[in-house]
Amino acid sequence: MKTCTLDCQGRARFFAFWNACNAVLCLLPAVILFCNQKILSVLSLYLSSGSGDYSDVFPYTVLYGSLLTLSGLSARINTDFLYFRMYDSYYLGMQGVMMDFMQKMPMEFLFR
């Protein structure tokens, strides 16, 4: 019985970890929009007044690019990870249920 308890606790921790990761990753679009706004404001200030330098916009551009890459990777990982978890958890369990069901069927029914 302890094995089940440990397994359930491990699954709960794993589920909590992925929920926390997803909560953090859900904030990425807001941070990306902030970086986009900052880049556009620095560029528009440069175009309107002519004052400014490339070093003013460079950190925001690098942050913007890295956040876009992270957002794309997280979308890809979350989709593949969800499919993997659903496949492992439910497909194998349903296969066992189907085998149990087939064993209870009379052979005459299967030969019809």
N, CA and C atoms as an extended XYZ file, in Angstrom:
336
Properties=species:S:1:pos:R:3:atomname:S:1:resname:S:1:resid:I:1 pbc="F F F"
N         0.813       -1.194        0.000 N   MET     1
C         0.000        0.000        0.000 CA  MET     1
C         0.860        1.264        0.000 C   MET     1
N         2.040        1.204        0.592 N   LYS     2
C         2.906        2.367        0.608 CA  LYS     2
C         3.372        2.740       -0.793 C   LYS     2
N         3.519        1.761       -1.645 N   THR     3
C         3.959        2.042       -3.006 CA  THR     3
C         2.966        2.950       -3.714 C   THR     3
N         1.682        2.666       -3.549 N   CYS     4
C         0.644        3.494       -4.160 CA  CYS     4
C         0.673        4.906       -3.587 C   CYS     4
N         0.879        5.022       -2.281 N   THR     5
C         0.925        6.331       -1.660 CA  THR     5
C         2.099        7.134       -2.192 C   THR     5
N         3.265        6.496       -2.300 N   LEU     6
C         4.424        7.190       -2.837 CA  LEU     6
C         4.221        7.545       -4.301 C   LEU     6
N         3.603        6.637       -5.046 N   ASP     7
C         3.349        6.909       -6.445 CA  ASP     7
C         2.383        8.077       -6.606 C   ASP     7
N         1.350        8.113       -5.776 N   CYS     8
C         0.380        9.206       -5.840 CA  CYS     8
C         1.018       10.528       -5.432 C   CYS     8
N         1.893       10.492       -4.426 N   GLN     9
C         2.582       11.703       -4.008 CA  GLN     9
C         3.530       12.191       -5.098 C   GLN     9
N         4.211       11.245       -5.747 N   GLY    10
C         5.107       11.615       -6.847 CA  GLY    10
C         4.346       12.227       -8.000 C   GLY    10
N         3.176       11.671       -8.308 N   ARG    11
C         2.363       12.235       -9.379 CA  ARG    11
C         1.843       13.610       -9.008 C   ARG    11
N         1.489       13.787       -7.741 N   ALA    12
C         0.987       15.088       -7.297 CA  ALA    12
C         2.086       16.145       -7.389 C   ALA    12
N         3.295       15.786       -6.993 N   ARG    13
C         4.413       16.730       -7.104 CA  ARG    13
C         4.705       17.063       -8.556 C   ARG    13
N         4.689       16.048       -9.395 N   PHE    14
C         4.940       16.233      -10.816 CA  PHE    14
C         3.875       17.142      -11.430 C   PHE    14
N         2.619       16.910      -11.074 N   PHE    15
C         1.520       17.726      -11.565 CA  PHE    15
C         1.661       19.170      -11.074 C   PHE    15
N         2.023       19.349       -9.816 N   ALA    16
C         2.198       20.694       -9.260 CA  ALA    16
C         3.367       21.410       -9.940 C   ALA    16
N         4.440       20.670      -10.224 N   PHE    17
C         5.589       21.267      -10.910 CA  PHE    17
C         5.193       21.769      -12.298 C   PHE    17
N         4.464       20.963      -13.073 N   TRP    18
C         4.077       21.382      -14.415 CA  TRP    18
C         3.034       22.487      -14.379 C   TRP    18
N         2.190       22.503      -13.384 N   ASN    19
C         1.246       23.615      -13.252 CA  ASN    19
C         1.982       24.910      -12.945 C   ASN    19
N         2.997       24.847      -12.094 N   ALA    20
C         3.786       26.044      -11.787 CA  ALA    20
C         4.537       26.528      -13.027 C   ALA    20
N         5.118       25.590      -13.776 N   CYS    21
C         5.809       25.964      -15.015 CA  CYS    21
C         4.848       26.605      -16.005 C   CYS    21
N         3.666       26.039      -16.146 N   ASN    22
C         2.684       26.611      -17.069 CA  ASN    22
C         2.217       27.986      -16.617 C   ASN    22
N         2.081       28.183      -15.312 N   ALA    23
C         1.671       29.494      -14.804 CA  ALA    23
C         2.723       30.551      -15.133 C   ALA    23
N         3.985       30.189      -14.988 N   VAL    24
C         5.067       31.129      -15.323 CA  VAL    24
C         5.098       31.383      -16.826 C   VAL    24
N         4.936       30.329      -17.609 N   LEU    25
C         4.977       30.482      -19.061 CA  LEU    25
C         3.779       31.247      -19.604 C   LEU    25
N         2.683       31.268      -18.867 N   CYS    26
C         1.518       32.043      -19.302 CA  CYS    26
C         1.780       33.546      -19.227 C   CYS    26
N         2.758       33.931      -18.445 N   LEU    27
C         3.101       35.350      -18.340 CA  LEU    27
C         3.993       35.825      -19.488 C   LEU    27
N         4.536       34.908      -20.268 N   LEU    28
C         5.436       35.284      -21.356 CA  LEU    28
C         4.818       36.262      -22.353 C   LEU    28
N         3.592       36.064      -22.818 N   PRO    29
C         3.052       37.035      -23.773 CA  PRO    29
C         2.996       38.460      -23.230 C   PRO    29
N         2.694       38.617      -21.950 N   ALA    30
C         2.660       39.961      -21.366 CA  ALA    30
C         4.051       40.582      -21.334 C   ALA    30
N         5.048       39.789      -20.992 N   VAL    31
C         6.422       40.297      -20.960 CA  VAL    31
C         6.898       40.609      -22.376 C   VAL    31
N         6.503       39.779      -23.342 N   ILE    32
C         6.873       40.022      -24.735 CA  ILE    32
C         6.250       41.324      -25.228 C   ILE    32
N         4.993       41.570      -24.873 N   LEU    33
C         4.358       42.832      -25.265 CA  LEU    33
C         5.042       44.037      -24.623 C   LEU    33
N         5.479       43.881      -23.380 N   PHE    34
C         6.212       44.965      -22.724 CA  PHE    34
C         7.523       45.262      -23.457 C   PHE    34
N         8.249       44.212      -23.823 N   CYS    35
C         9.507       44.413      -24.563 CA  CYS    35
C         9.247       45.050      -25.921 C   CYS    35
N         8.187       44.612      -26.580 N   ASN    36
C         7.830       45.184      -27.875 CA  ASN    36
C         7.513       46.670      -27.741 C   ASN    36
N         6.774       47.023      -26.693 N   GLN    37
C         6.445       48.424      -26.455 CA  GLN    37
C         7.711       49.240      -26.180 C   GLN    37
N         8.606       48.683      -25.389 N   LYS    38
C         9.833       49.400      -25.040 CA  LYS    38
C        10.700       49.624      -26.284 C   LYS    38
N        10.815       48.601      -27.130 N   ILE    39
C        11.607       48.732      -28.355 CA  ILE    39
C        11.005       49.801      -29.252 C   ILE    39
N         9.687       49.762      -29.420 N   LEU    40
C         9.033       50.753      -30.279 CA  LEU    40
C         9.147       52.166      -29.718 C   LEU    40
N         9.074       52.316      -28.400 N   SER    41
C         9.200       53.661      -27.823 CA  SER    41
C        10.618       54.201      -27.986 C   SER    41
N        11.623       53.357      -27.828 N   VAL    42
C        13.011       53.804      -28.016 CA  VAL    42
C        13.246       54.163      -29.480 C   VAL    42
N        12.720       53.344      -30.395 N   LEU    43
C        12.899       53.633      -31.822 CA  LEU    43
C        12.137       54.890      -32.247 C   LEU    43
N        10.932       55.078      -31.735 N   SER    44
C        10.181       56.279      -32.112 CA  SER    44
C        10.815       57.533      -31.523 C   SER    44
N        11.389       57.428      -30.329 N   LEU    45
C        12.113       58.563      -29.755 CA  LEU    45
C        13.328       58.898      -30.614 C   LEU    45
N        14.013       57.886      -31.079 N   TYR    46
C        15.178       58.111      -31.943 CA  TYR    46
C        14.761       58.751      -33.271 C   TYR    46
N        13.656       58.274      -33.852 N   LEU    47
C        13.211       58.821      -35.126 CA  LEU    47
C        12.672       60.237      -34.992 C   LEU    47
N        12.020       60.537      -33.874 N   SER    48
C        11.445       61.879      -33.705 CA  SER    48
C        12.481       62.918      -33.305 C   SER    48
N        13.407       62.554      -32.430 N   SER    49
C        14.361       63.549      -31.944 CA  SER    49
C        15.771       63.362      -32.509 C   SER    49
N        16.052       62.183      -32.998 N   GLY    50
C        17.386       61.935      -33.530 CA  GLY    50
C        18.404       61.633      -32.446 C   GLY    50
N        17.981       61.624      -31.206 N   SER    51
C        18.909       61.314      -30.126 CA  SER    51
C        18.726       59.863      -29.709 C   SER    51
N        19.793       59.246      -29.421 N   GLY    52
C        19.752       57.855      -29.005 CA  GLY    52
C        20.876       57.078      -29.664 C   GLY    52
N        20.994       55.856      -29.252 N   ASP    53
C        22.080       55.024      -29.751 CA  ASP    53
C        21.565       53.596      -29.902 C   ASP    53
N        22.303       52.813      -30.625 N   TYR    54
C        21.941       51.413      -30.812 CA  TYR    54
C        21.992       50.660      -29.484 C   TYR    54
N        22.863       51.079      -28.604 N   SER    55
C        22.984       50.394      -27.305 CA  SER    55
C        21.740       50.610      -26.429 C   SER    55
N        20.925       51.618      -26.744 N   ASP    56
C        19.690       51.833      -25.982 CA  ASP    56
C        18.645       50.764      -26.270 C   ASP    56
N        18.593       50.283      -27.497 N   VAL    57
C        17.569       49.331      -27.893 CA  VAL    57
C        18.077       47.888      -27.919 C   VAL    57
N        19.375       47.704      -27.911 N   PHE    58
C        19.959       46.361      -28.040 CA  PHE    58
C        19.535       45.391      -26.928 C   PHE    58
N        19.584       45.764      -25.639 N   PRO    59
C        19.191       44.796      -24.604 CA  PRO    59
C        17.723       44.355      -24.730 C   PRO    59
N        16.852       45.295      -25.074 N   TYR    60
C        15.440       44.942      -25.224 CA  TYR    60
C        15.215       44.042      -26.437 C   TYR    60
N        16.005       44.260      -27.484 N   THR    61
C        15.876       43.423      -28.674 CA  THR    61
C        16.342       41.998      -28.386 C   THR    61
N        17.434       41.852      -27.663 N   VAL    62
C        17.926       40.518      -27.299 CA  VAL    62
C        16.927       39.819      -26.371 C   VAL    62
N        16.408       40.539      -25.399 N   LEU    63
C        15.408       39.976      -24.488 CA  LEU    63
C        14.145       39.577      -25.249 C   LEU    63
N        13.733       40.425      -26.187 N   TYR    64
C        12.557       40.142      -27.004 CA  TYR    64
C        12.747       38.862      -27.822 C   TYR    64
N        13.891       38.735      -28.462 N   GLY    65
C        14.172       37.539      -29.256 CA  GLY    65
C        14.244       36.282      -28.409 C   GLY    65
N        14.881       36.362      -27.262 N   SER    66
C        14.991       35.178      -26.399 CA  SER    66
C        13.626       34.792      -25.826 C   SER    66
N        12.802       35.767      -25.496 N   LEU    67
C        11.458       35.459      -24.983 CA  LEU    67
C        10.568       34.855      -26.071 C   LEU    67
N        10.699       35.338      -27.300 N   LEU    68
C         9.940       34.741      -28.396 CA  LEU    68
C        10.372       33.296      -28.644 C   LEU    68
N        11.673       33.051      -28.547 N   THR    69
C        12.170       31.682      -28.703 CA  THR    69
C        11.658       30.794      -27.584 C   THR    69
N        11.720       31.274      -26.363 N   LEU    70
C        11.214       30.509      -25.218 CA  LEU    70
C         9.714       30.249      -25.339 C   LEU    70
N         8.976       31.225      -25.817 N   SER    71
C         7.535       31.049      -25.990 CA  SER    71
C         7.240       29.985      -27.045 C   SER    71
N         7.974       29.999      -28.139 N   GLY    72
C         7.788       28.984      -29.176 CA  GLY    72
C         8.152       27.602      -28.693 C   GLY    72
N         9.251       27.505      -27.950 N   LEU    73
C         9.662       26.207      -27.413 CA  LEU    73
C         8.664       25.692      -26.387 C   LEU    73
N         8.153       26.578      -25.555 N   SER    74
C         7.211       26.119      -24.527 CA  SER    74
C         5.916       25.631      -25.165 C   SER    74
N         5.474       26.278      -26.215 N   ALA    75
C         4.257       25.803      -26.897 CA  ALA    75
C         4.485       24.428      -27.503 C   ALA    75
N         5.644       24.239      -28.077 N   ARG    76
C         5.952       22.948      -28.695 CA  ARG    76
C         6.127       21.862      -27.632 C   ARG    76
N         6.829       22.189      -26.561 N   ILE    77
C         7.065       21.206      -25.500 CA  ILE    77
C         5.763       20.854      -24.799 C   ILE    77
N         4.934       21.858      -24.501 N   ASN    78
C         3.675       21.586      -23.807 CA  ASN    78
C         2.766       20.681      -24.628 C   ASN    78
N         2.696       20.904      -25.931 N   THR    79
C         1.845       20.075      -26.783 CA  THR    79
C         2.346       18.641      -26.813 C   THR    79
N         3.643       18.469      -27.052 N   ASP    80
C         4.207       17.123      -27.105 CA  ASP    80
C         4.160       16.443      -25.743 C   ASP    80
N         4.393       17.194      -24.700 N   PHE    81
C         4.379       16.625      -23.356 CA  PHE    81
C         2.977       16.174      -22.971 C   PHE    81
N         1.975       16.984      -23.312 N   LEU    82
C         0.602       16.616      -23.000 CA  LEU    82
C         0.210       15.339      -23.740 C   LEU    82
N         0.583       15.239      -25.014 N   TYR    83
C         0.275       14.033      -25.778 CA  TYR    83
C         0.966       12.825      -25.151 C   TYR    83
N         2.222       12.991      -24.768 N   PHE    84
C         2.989       11.904      -24.165 CA  PHE    84
C         2.348       11.427      -22.868 C   PHE    84
N         1.953       12.354      -22.007 N   ARG    85
C         1.343       11.984      -20.727 CA  ARG    85
C        -0.016       11.320      -20.930 C   ARG    85
N        -0.806       11.849      -21.845 N   MET    86
C        -2.118       11.269      -22.094 CA  MET    86
C        -1.973        9.875      -22.695 C   MET    86
N        -1.043        9.707      -23.594 N   TYR    87
C        -0.841        8.420      -24.246 CA  TYR    87
C        -0.428        7.373      -23.218 C   TYR    87
N         0.566        7.711      -22.406 N   ASP    88
C         1.057        6.753      -21.419 CA  ASP    88
C         0.009        6.443      -20.352 C   ASP    88
N        -0.647        7.461      -19.855 N   SER    89
C        -1.565        7.256      -18.736 CA  SER    89
C        -2.838        6.546      -19.145 C   SER    89
N        -3.410        6.950      -20.250 N   TYR    90
C        -4.743        6.455      -20.585 CA  TYR    90
C        -4.736        5.316      -21.596 C   TYR    90
N        -3.858        5.357      -22.550 N   TYR    91
C        -3.857        4.320      -23.571 CA  TYR    91
C        -3.546        2.955      -22.967 C   TYR    91
N        -2.502        2.901      -22.147 N   LEU    92
C        -2.127        1.622      -21.544 CA  LEU    92
C        -3.184        1.140      -20.559 C   LEU    92
N        -3.791        2.059      -19.829 N   GLY    93
C        -4.859        1.679      -18.906 CA  GLY    93
C        -6.083        1.159      -19.635 C   GLY    93
N        -6.444        1.819      -20.714 N   MET    94
C        -7.601        1.367      -21.481 CA  MET    94
C        -7.306        0.056      -22.205 C   MET    94
N        -6.060       -0.167      -22.557 N   GLN    95
C        -5.695       -1.440      -23.179 CA  GLN    95
C        -5.902       -2.577      -22.183 C   GLN    95
N        -5.554       -2.364      -20.930 N   GLY    96
C        -5.784       -3.374      -19.897 CA  GLY    96
C        -7.260       -3.643      -19.675 C   GLY    96
N        -8.070       -2.578      -19.677 N   VAL    97
C        -9.517       -2.741      -19.514 CA  VAL    97
C       -10.089       -3.516      -20.693 C   VAL    97
N        -9.611       -3.221      -21.897 N   MET    98
C       -10.109       -3.923      -23.075 CA  MET    98
C        -9.730       -5.402      -23.038 C   MET    98
N        -8.520       -5.716      -22.585 N   MET    99
C        -8.112       -7.125      -22.486 CA  MET    99
C        -8.967       -7.860      -21.458 C   MET    99
N        -9.261       -7.224      -20.339 N   ASP   100
C       -10.127       -7.853      -19.334 CA  ASP   100
C       -11.518       -8.094      -19.891 C   ASP   100
N       -12.020       -7.137      -20.645 N   PHE   101
C       -13.343       -7.282      -21.246 CA  PHE   101
C       -13.374       -8.417      -22.263 C   PHE   101
N       -12.324       -8.508      -23.076 N   MET   102
C       -12.291       -9.550      -24.106 CA  MET   102
C       -12.190      -10.945      -23.476 C   MET   102
N       -11.530      -11.061      -22.344 N   GLN   103
C       -11.414      -12.361      -21.684 CA  GLN   103
C       -12.747      -12.824      -21.110 C   GLN   103
N       -13.637      -11.911      -20.805 N   LYS   104
C       -14.939      -12.272      -20.235 CA  LYS   104
C       -15.969      -12.619      -21.310 C   LYS   104
N       -15.645      -12.352      -22.569 N   MET   105
C       -16.596      -12.651      -23.642 CA  MET   105
C       -16.558      -14.140      -23.970 C   MET   105
N       -17.696      -14.726      -24.258 N   PRO   106
C       -17.697      -16.146      -24.644 CA  PRO   106
C       -17.082      -16.318      -26.039 C   PRO   106
N       -16.385      -17.422      -26.231 N   MET   107
C       -15.717      -17.684      -27.502 CA  MET   107
C       -16.706      -17.790      -28.659 C   MET   107
N       -17.915      -18.275      -28.398 N   GLU   108
C       -18.907      -18.414      -29.457 CA  GLU   108
C       -19.274      -17.051      -30.045 C   GLU   108
N       -19.295      -16.045      -29.192 N   PHE   109
C       -19.604      -14.696      -29.665 CA  PHE   109
C       -18.521      -14.178      -30.615 C   PHE   109
N       -17.272      -14.527      -30.315 N   LEU   110
C       -16.165      -14.058      -31.147 CA  LEU   110
C       -16.098      -14.764      -32.500 C   LEU   110
N       -16.643      -15.978      -32.589 N   PHE   111
C       -16.585      -16.734      -33.843 CA  PHE   111
C       -17.761      -16.442      -34.773 C   PHE   111
N       -18.666      -15.602      -34.415 N   ARG   112
C       -19.822      -15.304      -35.273 CA  ARG   112
C       -19.432      -14.622      -36.542 C   ARG   112
